[in-house]
Amino acid sequence: MKYVVKTCVLSKRWRYIWNSLPKLRFVFYKETDEEEEEPDEEDIDSDLVQMRFVNLLNKVLSLHDNSDIHTFYLDAYRNGEITLSDMYRWIATVVSHNVQELSIDKGIDKDFEIPACLCTCKSLTKLELRLENGLDLDRKVILPSAVSLPRLKSLRLNFGGFWFDDEKLTNKFFSSLPTLESLVIRHGGLNNMNLNMSFPNLTYFEFYHPVDQSNNVEVKLYVPSLTSFILKGYMPAIFSLEDLSSSLTLRFLRGLHYAHVLKLNSSFFEALGGSPDILKSQKLQFHYLKLLKLSVGLSRDSMRTIFYMLKISPHIESLYMRLGPEDSLDISVHPSCDEVKLNSENIGGLDLPDMAYHLKFVEIKYLKGSVNELKLLAVLLKHAMVLEKVVLCGLSTKEELKQKEKEMAKFYELLLTFPKPSTNVMISYSVSADT
């Protein structure tokens, strides 16, 4: 923009060209910025310089002709003279000119209400909002009730100390982006809410949170086209990815190889377990993983995945499992110890000896007393060299509690006959009624 202004000063022919420019980029630099040239005498007053910047924007936008504004870029983080009213007015203006790409970087010390006109802009394809309050105070991002962004493909939210304040409206906002291909959420934004995000065309997702704090956020993502999934910093949110392909799941796991704690649900097992050739061909290692949490039904495929995860996590110390429905419910059918041993030596073609050298603690909830559970425990007891404690928790209806306790007692007796290289291991079990 500055080159156009300079040209207008030199040539009368260019005097009115600037009012039809399709791309407008405004960047405010303070005198202390490295890029800033030596200030003129008349620009010494910082407030005056900031107001001149505001007046320039007002003039450029108010005198723009009826042609479209393709791009509006505003970087004015350090300009304290820009009010929320100014920002709302400028946004309304560029929206009325069918803006396609909008980027705003601004320091704000108040709650920010995203204008309704922006959330219903039919022409918008790219939106970037960077808001910083600079005061270490939590501010609200307030969403309008009506949201429709049918062409938006790229969304980048960088909220330093700003949070969406309404779970229902936040879910509605993210569910109104049918063509979104790239989503980046940095610093803040999500707090104390459960979100369901469905993006059929999303290929890139990035979430970055630099502060160690618990925000009590759970996000379910349905992203069948995803190719890049990036998590950085501390993880105040729990992300569940639904209906992933096996290859994408493995790429996702590879990106988490520095994790100390990892939680996987049934969708991961469904994707990984059905692809033994892919499992064998991958060179994955979780050298830093200490704690693994799994929610899964015990089938042949899922057990193959469980042991695979243990094999590639050589320093894991604790394993927590919450069992769900099994593919074949062979409940309370207890074979002999030799039968379990024979069927547990090799699970799905995976060699198991080099596994769980550092595993000390295992907890399994919702145990049913099935053959698959015996196979799982037989392998763990055999290969966990320093195992110290195994906690087993069964669940039953009130009416069947006594019968279930008898079945679990038989299950426990058989379990004690399995070979255990760790002589100090303690095994406990309990059955509780489902309330």
C-alpha positions, 0 to 999 in steps of 0.5 A: 500500500505504501508504494501506491501512496508514494506513486500517487504523490508523484503522478496525477494519473495514479491519484485515484488508483489506490481506491480500487486496490483488491489487496490491502495490507496495513502493518503498524510499526513502532519506532522501536521496531528494527524495520522502522526507519528513523522517525521524522521530527513530526512523528516523535509523538507516539500517540499521534503516529498511532492515530495517523495510522487509524485515520489512514485506514478509515480514509482508505476503506471509506473511499474504496470504490464498489470493487471487491476487496480480495485480501485485507491484512491488518497487523497492528498489535502495538497500536493502542489507539485502535478501538474495538469499534474501529475493528468492527467497522473495518471488518464490516466494510471489507465483508461488504466488499466480498472479502476472501482473505482476512487476517487481523493481528491485534492486542486487545484488553477486552472481550472480543465479539466476533461480528455476525457479518464475519461469521456469515460472509459467503465470500470468505475463504481464509480467516486468521485471527490473532488476539493477545490481551497482554495482561495475563487475564482470561478474556472471552471470544463471543460468537454470534448465534448465526454462523455460515461460512460455506467457502472457508478453507483455511482457519487460523486462531491464535488466542493469547488469553482468549477463550470461547465462552459458550460450548453450544455456540462453539460447536455450532461454529465449527460445524458450520465450516463444510469446506474447511481444509486447514485448521490451526488453533494456538495458545488459547481458544478452548476451555471447559467444553466437549466439542464434536468437529466434523470436517470431511475435507480437512487435511491439516490440523494443528493444535499448540498450547504452550502453558501447562494447565488443565482446561478440561476439553474433549474434542472428537474429530471426524477427519477422513481426509486428514494427512497432517495432525500436529500437537505441540506444547502441553496438552490441555485437551483430549483429542479423539480421532474417529474412523481413521485409516490404518496408514493415517493412524500410523502416521499419527502415532509416529508424530507422537514418538516423544509422548510420555503418556498416551491414551488410545481408544477403540477407533485406533485398534479398529484401524491398526488391528486389521492391517498386520502387514502394515504393523510389521513394516513400520519402524515406530519407537516410543522411547519416552513412553511411561504410561499407556491407557487403552480403551478397547474390546479384546479380539485377536486383532486388538491384542495384536495391536496391544502387544505391538504397542508394548514392543515399541515402548521399551520403557513403559512402566504402567498399563491401564486398560478399560475393556469393552465389547469383544468380537467373540464373547467366550465369557467364562470359558476357562481352558487349561493353562497349557491351552492358553500357553499354546495359543499365546506364544505368537499373537498375529505373527508378532514375536513377543519375547522383547517386550515390557522389560520395565512394566511394573503395574497393570490395571484392567477394568471391566474384566469379564473372565474370557479366554482372550483376557486369559491370553492377554494376561498370560503373555503379560505375566510371562514377559514382564520381567519386573512386574510388581502389581496387577489389579483386575476389576470385574463388573456385573449386574446386581442380580448376577453378582454372586455368580460373577464372583464365583466365575472370577474366583475360578479365573483368578485361580487359573491365572495363578498357575501361569508362569511368572518370571517376576517372583514379587508380582501381586495379583488382586481382583474384585467384582462390583455391581453396576449401578 
